[in-house]
Amino acid sequence: MTDIDTSSNFAVNSPIKVGIVGTGFAAKLRAEMLSADSRSRLIAVAGRDPEKTAAFCQAFAAEAAVSWRKLVEREDLDLVIVCTVNRDHGAIALAALENGKHVVVEYPLSLEVSQAERAIELAEKHQKLLHIEHIELLGGLHLAIKASLPLVGKVFYARYVTVTPQRTVPQRWTYQPSLFGFPFAGALSRLHRFTDLFGEVAGVNCHSQFWETHPDFYKACLCNAQLHFINGIFAEVVYGKGEVFWQSENVFTIYGEQGTLIFTPESGQLIQGENRQAIPVGTRRGLFAKDTDMVLECLLNGSPLYVKNTSSLYALKVAEAAARSSASGQTETVISS
């Protein structure tokens, strides 16, 4: 499977007419950018909560759509941006592509690999843009890590830990398995960082624990995935959130034969014996605006984007292997074809 050629000219006229599915944080940042840019015009919004949708539309002078299904059928839209619960990403993307729309979707493209593959194939067939947002690849942390890798020589082990305490977890969709998905699929950026840095994964061994309050809601989760890369690198990814945690942690550590790299979202450090060298980390602010700007440039001028659909799909396959491993208790292989 190959990616759609994002250097092609999609022949979209300015202003690009846009519909958004979702009214949360990402949707708001997208709407702010679209409303301030003369190259685009926000036409309609579909949300899960009628009151929130009405307020969102009033703030951005947009029309409230009855549902996302009605929104994707509108003939006055060029582009649909999907910013809603993970469970619905794939279905909305497919429906929008079937109705001749270009599509931007926040990761993951789908919670099911087969559905994600169909969406990518449909975009290729109809020569429509399908862009899966992965702003972590644009962020200062990831760029600093990539630039610093040569400093430590041959890498043999990496570890990425993100733990987020939450006192009294609200009834939010991010704590509902049916809406968020398996943690490493819903939080796909954790795995995508590794596959972008180190390539293909040979095997995944994953363990997970959930503190459930009822079958489709948990107050905390902890997942640990061990990744064995084809190039011999061994990596560990830890993702935890919820009420049982009392201390936050966000640390990316890389061990090489000539030194160790330690990164937090704010700063980095190269350690070589007694020598410690600070590594600056750029900001994460403005990345949704940057992503949106790149999408508009791609549609209007054929400018290339920063991430390939096949790369996001591959990270999703690793997440699927992690989910299988968590259920089976065995090391699972990643199906690349």
C-alpha positions as CSV (number, residue, x, y, z in Angstrom):
1,M,0.0,0.0,0.0
2,T,1.3,3.4,-0.9
3,D,0.4,6.9,0.3
4,I,-1.5,9.4,-1.8
5,D,0.9,11.8,-3.6
6,T,0.6,14.9,-1.4
7,S,2.7,16.8,-3.9
8,S,-0.3,16.6,-6.4
9,N,-2.5,19.6,-7.0
10,F,-6.0,18.9,-5.7
11,A,-7.4,21.9,-7.6
12,V,-9.3,23.2,-4.6
13,N,-10.4,26.8,-4.8
14,S,-9.8,29.4,-2.1
15,P,-11.4,29.8,0.3
16,I,-11.6,26.2,1.2
17,K,-15.0,25.4,2.7
18,V,-14.6,23.3,5.8
19,G,-16.8,21.3,8.1
20,I,-15.7,20.1,11.6
21,V,-16.9,17.1,13.5
22,G,-16.3,17.7,17.2
23,T,-16.4,20.6,19.6
24,G,-13.5,19.8,22.0
25,F,-10.0,21.2,22.4
26,A,-8.6,20.2,19.0
27,A,-11.7,21.3,17.2
28,K,-11.5,24.7,18.9
29,L,-7.9,25.2,17.9
30,R,-8.7,24.2,14.3
31,A,-11.7,26.5,14.2
32,E,-9.6,29.5,15.4
33,M,-7.0,28.9,12.7
34,L,-9.6,28.4,10.0
35,S,-11.6,31.5,11.0
36,A,-8.5,33.7,11.0
37,D,-7.1,32.5,7.6
38,S,-8.4,34.0,4.4
39,R,-7.7,30.7,2.6
40,S,-10.4,28.9,4.5
41,R,-14.0,29.3,5.7
42,L,-15.6,27.3,8.4
43,I,-19.1,26.4,7.2
44,A,-20.6,23.8,9.5
45,V,-20.0,21.9,12.7
46,A,-21.4,18.6,14.1
47,G,-21.1,17.7,17.7
48,R,-22.2,15.1,20.2
49,D,-23.9,17.7,22.6
50,P,-26.4,20.0,21.0
51,E,-25.9,22.8,23.5
52,K,-22.1,22.7,23.2
53,T,-22.4,22.6,19.4
54,A,-24.7,25.6,19.4
55,A,-22.3,27.6,21.5
56,F,-19.3,26.5,19.4
57,C,-21.1,27.5,16.2
58,Q,-22.1,30.9,17.6
59,A,-18.5,31.6,18.6
60,F,-17.2,30.8,15.1
61,A,-20.2,31.9,13.0
62,A,-20.8,28.4,11.7
63,E,-23.9,26.4,11.0
64,A,-24.8,23.5,13.3
65,A,-25.3,20.3,11.4
66,V,-27.9,17.8,12.6
67,S,-25.3,15.0,12.7
68,W,-21.9,14.1,11.2
69,R,-23.7,12.0,8.7
70,K,-25.6,15.0,7.4
71,L,-22.4,17.1,7.5
72,V,-20.4,14.9,5.3
73,E,-23.2,14.8,2.7
74,R,-23.2,18.6,2.3
75,E,-22.3,19.7,-1.2
76,D,-20.9,23.1,0.0
77,L,-17.9,21.5,1.8
78,D,-14.5,20.8,0.4
79,L,-12.8,19.5,3.6
80,V,-14.0,17.6,6.7
81,I,-11.9,17.7,9.8
82,V,-12.6,14.9,12.3
83,C,-12.0,15.8,16.0
84,T,-14.4,13.6,17.8
85,V,-14.2,10.4,19.9
86,N,-11.8,7.8,18.6
87,R,-14.4,5.1,18.0
88,D,-16.0,7.2,15.2
89,H,-12.9,8.4,13.3
90,G,-12.9,5.6,10.8
91,A,-16.6,5.7,10.0
92,I,-16.6,9.4,9.5
93,A,-13.5,9.4,7.4
94,L,-14.9,6.7,5.1
95,A,-18.2,8.5,4.8
96,A,-16.6,11.8,4.0
97,L,-14.3,10.3,1.4
98,E,-17.3,8.4,-0.2
99,N,-19.0,11.8,-0.5
100,G,-16.1,13.3,-2.3
101,K,-14.5,15.3,0.6
102,H,-10.9,15.8,1.5
103,V,-10.4,14.6,5.1
104,V,-8.2,15.5,8.1
105,V,-8.5,13.2,11.1
106,E,-6.9,13.4,14.5
107,Y,-5.1,10.2,15.3
108,P,-5.9,7.3,15.3
109,L,-7.5,7.1,11.8
110,S,-9.5,4.2,13.2
111,L,-9.5,1.8,16.1
112,E,-9.5,-1.1,13.5
113,V,-6.6,-1.7,11.2
114,S,-8.8,-3.0,8.4
115,Q,-11.0,0.1,8.5
116,A,-8.0,2.4,8.4
117,E,-6.7,0.5,5.4
118,R,-10.0,0.9,3.6
119,A,-10.0,4.7,4.2
120,I,-6.4,5.0,2.8
121,E,-7.3,2.9,-0.2
122,L,-10.5,5.0,-0.8
123,A,-8.5,8.3,-0.6
124,E,-6.1,6.9,-3.2
125,K,-8.9,5.7,-5.4
126,H,-10.8,9.0,-5.5
127,Q,-7.6,11.1,-5.3
128,K,-8.7,12.9,-2.2
129,L,-6.5,14.1,0.6
130,L,-6.5,12.0,3.7
131,H,-4.3,13.5,6.4
132,I,-3.9,11.9,9.8
133,E,-2.7,14.5,12.4
134,H,0.4,13.5,14.3
135,I,1.5,16.9,15.7
136,E,4.0,15.2,18.0
137,L,6.2,14.7,15.0
138,L,6.2,18.5,14.5
139,G,6.9,19.3,18.2
140,G,10.2,20.5,19.7
141,L,10.6,17.3,21.8
142,H,10.5,14.9,18.9
143,L,12.7,17.1,16.7
144,A,15.3,17.5,19.4
145,I,15.3,13.7,20.0
146,K,15.8,13.0,16.3
147,A,18.6,15.6,16.0
148,S,20.4,14.2,19.0
149,L,20.4,10.5,18.2
150,P,23.8,10.6,16.4
151,L,25.4,12.0,19.6
152,V,25.0,8.6,21.4
153,G,26.2,6.3,18.7
154,K,24.5,3.0,18.2
155,V,21.2,2.9,20.2
156,F,20.3,-0.3,22.0
157,Y,17.6,0.6,24.5
158,A,14.9,3.3,24.8
159,R,12.2,3.9,27.4
160,Y,9.3,6.3,27.2
161,V,7.1,6.9,30.3
162,T,4.0,9.1,30.5
163,V,2.0,8.9,33.7
164,T,-0.8,11.4,34.3
165,P,-2.5,11.5,37.8
166,Q,-6.2,12.4,37.8
167,R,-8.1,13.0,41.0
168,T,-11.7,11.9,40.7
169,V,-11.8,10.9,37.1
170,P,-14.9,12.5,35.4
171,Q,-17.2,10.4,33.2
172,R,-15.1,11.3,30.1
173,W,-14.8,9.3,26.9
174,T,-11.0,9.1,27.3
175,Y,-11.7,6.7,30.1
176,Q,-14.2,4.6,28.2
177,P,-12.7,1.7,26.3
178,S,-15.5,1.6,23.7
179,L,-14.9,5.2,22.8
180,F,-11.1,5.6,23.4
181,G,-9.9,2.2,22.3
182,F,-7.1,0.1,23.7
183,P,-4.8,2.7,25.4
184,F,-1.9,2.4,23.0
185,A,-4.3,2.8,20.0
186,G,-6.1,5.8,21.6
187,A,-2.8,7.3,22.6
188,L,-1.1,6.3,19.4
189,S,1.6,9.0,19.5
190,R,3.5,7.0,22.1
191,L,4.1,4.2,19.7
192,H,4.5,6.4,16.6
193,R,7.4,8.2,18.2
194,F,9.2,4.9,18.4
195,T,8.4,3.7,14.9
196,D,9.4,7.1,13.5
197,L,12.7,6.9,15.3
198,F,13.7,3.3,15.0
199,G,11.6,1.7,12.2
200,E,9.9,-1.7,12.0
201,V,9.0,-3.8,15.1
202,A,9.6,-7.5,15.1
203,G,7.6,-8.3,18.2
204,V,5.5,-6.8,21.0
205,N,5.0,-8.0,24.6
206,C,2.4,-5.9,26.4
207,H,0.8,-6.0,29.9
208,S,-2.1,-3.9,31.0
209,Q,-4.1,-3.3,34.1
210,F,-7.4,-1.4,34.5
211,W,-9.2,-0.2,37.6
212,E,-12.8,-0.5,36.5
213,T,-15.8,1.1,38.0
214,H,-18.1,-0.6,35.4
215,P,-17.5,-2.6,32.2
216,D,-17.1,0.5,29.9
217,F,-15.4,2.9,32.3
218,Y,-12.2,2.8,34.3
219,K,-10.8,5.2,36.9
220,A,-7.2,4.3,36.0
221,C,-5.2,2.3,33.5
222,L,-1.5,1.2,33.2
223,C,0.0,-0.3,30.1
224,N,3.5,-1.5,29.5
225,A,4.7,-2.5,26.0
226,Q,8.1,-4.0,25.2
227,L,9.0,-3.5,21.6
228,H,11.7,-5.6,19.8
229,F,12.8,-3.8,16.7
230,I,14.1,-5.5,13.6
231,N,17.4,-3.5,13.9
232,G,18.0,-5.0,17.4
233,I,16.8,-2.1,19.5
234,F,14.8,-2.9,22.6
235,A,12.3,-0.3,23.8
236,E,9.8,0.0,26.5
237,V,6.7,2.2,26.5
238,V,4.7,2.9,29.7
239,Y,1.4,4.7,29.6
240,G,-0.6,5.3,32.8
241,K,-3.4,7.7,33.8
242,G,-6.1,8.1,36.4
243,E,-6.8,8.1,40.2
244,V,-4.3,5.5,41.4
245,F,-1.3,7.7,40.4
246,W,0.0,10.4,42.6
247,Q,3.0,11.7,40.7
248,S,3.2,12.7,37.1
249,E,6.0,11.6,34.8
250,N,7.0,12.3,31.2
251,V,10.5,11.1,30.4
252,F,12.0,9.7,27.2
253,T,15.4,8.0,27.8
254,I,17.6,6.7,25.0
255,Y,20.7,4.5,25.7
256,G,23.5,4.5,23.1
257,E,26.9,3.0,23.2
258,Q,28.5,6.5,23.4
259,G,26.1,8.2,25.8
260,T,22.6,8.5,27.2
261,L,19.8,11.0,26.2
262,I,17.2,12.1,28.7
263,F,14.3,14.2,27.6
264,T,11.3,15.8,29.2
265,P,8.8,18.0,27.3
266,E,10.8,21.1,28.5
267,S,14.4,20.1,28.2
268,G,17.0,17.5,27.2
269,Q,20.3,16.3,28.4
270,L,23.2,14.3,26.9
271,I,25.1,12.3,29.5
272,Q,28.6,10.9,28.7
273,G,30.3,9.9,32.0
274,E,30.9,13.1,34.1
275,N,30.0,15.3,31.1
276,R,26.4,16.6,30.9
277,Q,25.3,18.7,28.0
278,A,22.0,20.6,28.0
279,I,19.9,20.1,24.8
280,P,17.2,22.8,24.1
281,V,13.6,21.6,23.4
282,G,11.4,23.7,21.3
283,T,7.8,24.6,22.2
284,R,4.7,22.5,21.6
285,R,2.5,25.6,21.2
286,G,0.9,26.4,17.9
287,L,1.2,22.9,16.4
288,F,-2.5,22.5,15.5
289,A,-2.3,25.8,13.7
290,K,0.9,24.7,11.9
291,D,-0.7,21.4,11.0
292,T,-3.8,23.2,9.6
293,D,-1.7,25.6,7.7
294,M,0.2,22.7,6.1
295,V,-3.1,21.1,5.1
296,L,-4.3,24.3,3.4
297,E,-1.0,24.6,1.6
298,C,-1.2,21.0,0.4
299,L,-4.7,21.4,-0.9
300,L,-4.1,24.8,-2.6
301,N,-0.5,24.5,-3.8
302,G,0.3,20.8,-3.6
303,S,2.9,21.2,-0.8
304,P,3.9,18.0,0.9
305,L,2.8,17.1,4.4
306,Y,5.0,15.9,7.3
307,V,3.6,12.5,7.9
308,K,2.6,9.6,5.6
309,N,-0.6,7.6,6.0
310,T,1.3,4.4,5.9
311,S,3.4,5.4,8.8
312,S,0.4,6.1,11.0
313,L,-1.2,2.9,9.8
314,Y,1.9,1.0,10.8
315,A,1.9,2.5,14.3
316,L,-1.7,1.4,14.5
317,K,-0.7,-2.2,13.6
318,V,1.9,-2.1,16.4
319,A,-0.9,-0.9,18.8
320,E,-3.1,-3.8,17.6
321,A,-0.3,-6.2,18.3
322,A,0.1,-4.7,21.8
323,A,-3.7,-5.3,22.4
324,R,-3.4,-8.9,21.3
325,S,-0.4,-9.5,23.5
326,S,-2.2,-8.0,26.5
327,A,-5.0,-10.4,25.9
328,S,-3.0,-13.5,25.2
329,G,0.0,-13.0,27.5
330,Q,2.2,-13.9,24.6
331,T,4.6,-11.9,22.4
332,E,2.8,-10.9,19.2
333,T,4.3,-10.1,15.8
334,V,3.4,-7.0,13.8
335,I,1.7,-7.8,10.5
336,S,3.3,-5.3,8.1
337,S,1.5,-6.3,4.8
